[in-house]
């Protein structure tokens, strides 16, 4: 995550979104080798359709940090607050 400057990663099990792991969680639990991700991950982030209006994304990312984008019921991407800053 540090190397790729990724702050959050969605967690899936059998193609089902389960939650979100952040860099803060990783940093906090790095020393705890027996910790399971399912026990420390954040709740699922919002999922939006790929045709969702871009001007409404700022509000969602401010609240949740990121949103996942889906098309035809499949997750195809993630948009973070930093992505929105790059677009401005």
NULOMAR-177568 format. One record per residue (C-alpha): residue number from 1; x, y, z negated. Coordinates in pm, 1 decimal. Example, Ala and Ser with C-alpha at 12.3 -4.5 7.8 and 13.67 -1.06 7.14 Angstrom:
# residues 2
<site num="1" X="1230.0" Y="-450.0" Z="-780.0"/>
<site num="2" X="1367.0" Y="-106.0" Z="-714.0"/>
***
This chain:
# residues 88
<site num="1" X="0.0" Y="0.0" Z="0.0"/>
<site num="2" X="280.9" Y="241.6" Z="-84.0"/>
<site num="3" X="468.7" Y="163.8" Z="236.8"/>
<site num="4" X="163.9" Y="225.4" Z="459.9"/>
<site num="5" X="30.2" Y="511.9" Z="242.3"/>
<site num="6" X="-298.3" Y="332.3" Z="188.1"/>
<site num="7" X="-493.0" Y="438.6" Z="-120.3"/>
<site num="8" X="-778.3" Y="189.1" Z="-110.5"/>
<site num="9" X="-858.2" Y="-149.4" Z="37.2"/>
<site num="10" X="-1204.6" Y="-301.6" Z="71.1"/>
<site num="11" X="-1231.5" Y="-656.8" Z="-63.3"/>
<site num="12" X="-1428.6" Y="-919.5" Z="128.2"/>
<site num="13" X="-1521.6" Y="-1280.8" Z="56.1"/>
<site num="14" X="-1666.9" Y="-1482.8" Z="342.4"/>
<site num="15" X="-1733.0" Y="-1163.6" Z="544.5"/>
<site num="16" X="-1928.5" Y="-1012.1" Z="253.7"/>
<site num="17" X="-1811.0" Y="-683.1" Z="106.0"/>
<site num="18" X="-1741.7" Y="-733.7" Z="-263.7"/>
<site num="19" X="-1570.5" Y="-416.3" Z="-381.1"/>
<site num="20" X="-1276.1" Y="-182.8" Z="-347.5"/>
<site num="21" X="-922.1" Y="-190.4" Z="-483.4"/>
<site num="22" X="-738.9" Y="139.0" Z="-521.7"/>
<site num="23" X="-373.8" Y="223.5" Z="-560.8"/>
<site num="24" X="-450.6" Y="329.6" Z="-918.4"/>
<site num="25" X="-581.5" Y="-19.8" Z="-997.8"/>
<site num="26" X="-274.3" Y="-179.2" Z="-840.1"/>
<site num="27" X="-42.4" Y="48.3" Z="-1037.7"/>
<site num="28" X="-225.6" Y="-21.6" Z="-1362.7"/>
<site num="29" X="-232.5" Y="-400.6" Z="-1327.8"/>
<site num="30" X="100.5" Y="-469.5" Z="-1153.4"/>
<site num="31" X="253.3" Y="-597.9" Z="-1476.8"/>
<site num="32" X="-43.8" Y="-825.6" Z="-1553.3"/>
<site num="33" X="28.0" Y="-1125.9" Z="-1332.2"/>
<site num="34" X="-279.3" Y="-1320.8" Z="-1450.2"/>
<site num="35" X="-530.2" Y="-1044.6" Z="-1363.4"/>
<site num="36" X="-777.3" Y="-1135.3" Z="-1090.3"/>
<site num="37" X="-879.1" Y="-867.4" Z="-842.3"/>
<site num="38" X="-1247.0" Y="-952.7" Z="-881.9"/>
<site num="39" X="-1221.1" Y="-851.6" Z="-1248.4"/>
<site num="40" X="-1070.6" Y="-505.5" Z="-1187.6"/>
<site num="41" X="-1198.1" Y="-387.5" Z="-848.6"/>
<site num="42" X="-1430.2" Y="-91.5" Z="-811.2"/>
<site num="43" X="-1788.1" Y="-128.0" Z="-683.6"/>
<site num="44" X="-1855.3" Y="-141.5" Z="-310.5"/>
<site num="45" X="-1811.2" Y="186.5" Z="-125.6"/>
<site num="46" X="-2095.0" Y="323.2" Z="90.3"/>
<site num="47" X="-2136.9" Y="162.3" Z="431.6"/>
<site num="48" X="-2255.4" Y="381.2" Z="717.4"/>
<site num="49" X="-2353.5" Y="312.8" Z="1076.8"/>
<site num="50" X="-2096.8" Y="421.0" Z="1336.2"/>
<site num="51" X="-2344.9" Y="678.6" Z="1467.9"/>
<site num="52" X="-2372.1" Y="851.7" Z="1128.6"/>
<site num="53" X="-2317.3" Y="1228.0" Z="1169.4"/>
<site num="54" X="-1956.3" Y="1321.6" Z="1098.4"/>
<site num="55" X="-2055.1" Y="1648.4" Z="930.4"/>
<site num="56" X="-2223.1" Y="1451.6" Z="649.5"/>
<site num="57" X="-1912.7" Y="1246.9" Z="565.8"/>
<site num="58" X="-1749.7" Y="1502.8" Z="336.6"/>
<site num="59" X="-2020.3" Y="1464.5" Z="73.2"/>
<site num="60" X="-1995.1" Y="1083.7" Z="75.5"/>
<site num="61" X="-1617.1" Y="1069.2" Z="60.7"/>
<site num="62" X="-1609.4" Y="1329.3" Z="-216.2"/>
<site num="63" X="-1823.0" Y="1098.7" Z="-430.3"/>
<site num="64" X="-1676.3" Y="760.3" Z="-341.7"/>
<site num="65" X="-1331.3" Y="834.0" Z="-198.1"/>
<site num="66" X="-1410.4" Y="645.0" Z="121.1"/>
<site num="67" X="-1687.4" Y="503.8" Z="337.4"/>
<site num="68" X="-1685.1" Y="192.3" Z="550.3"/>
<site num="69" X="-1815.0" Y="212.7" Z="905.7"/>
<site num="70" X="-2021.5" Y="-67.3" Z="1056.0"/>
<site num="71" X="-2144.0" Y="-148.6" Z="1402.8"/>
<site num="72" X="-2381.7" Y="-435.3" Z="1471.7"/>
<site num="73" X="-2361.2" Y="-538.8" Z="1104.3"/>
<site num="74" X="-1980.7" Y="-573.2" Z="1116.4"/>
<site num="75" X="-1736.9" Y="-347.0" Z="933.3"/>
<site num="76" X="-1521.2" Y="-179.1" Z="1198.0"/>
<site num="77" X="-1338.4" Y="87.6" Z="1001.2"/>
<site num="78" X="-1282.8" Y="296.6" Z="694.0"/>
<site num="79" X="-1289.9" Y="675.3" Z="657.0"/>
<site num="80" X="-1121.4" Y="835.7" Z="357.5"/>
<site num="81" X="-1107.2" Y="1188.7" Z="221.8"/>
<site num="82" X="-758.8" Y="1225.9" Z="367.1"/>
<site num="83" X="-891.8" Y="1127.5" Z="711.6"/>
<site num="84" X="-1141.2" Y="1412.3" Z="690.5"/>
<site num="85" X="-867.1" Y="1656.2" Z="592.5"/>
<site num="86" X="-665.0" Y="1550.5" Z="898.9"/>
<site num="87" X="-965.9" Y="1622.7" Z="1123.4"/>
<site num="88" X="-995.7" Y="1984.3" Z="1001.9"/>
***
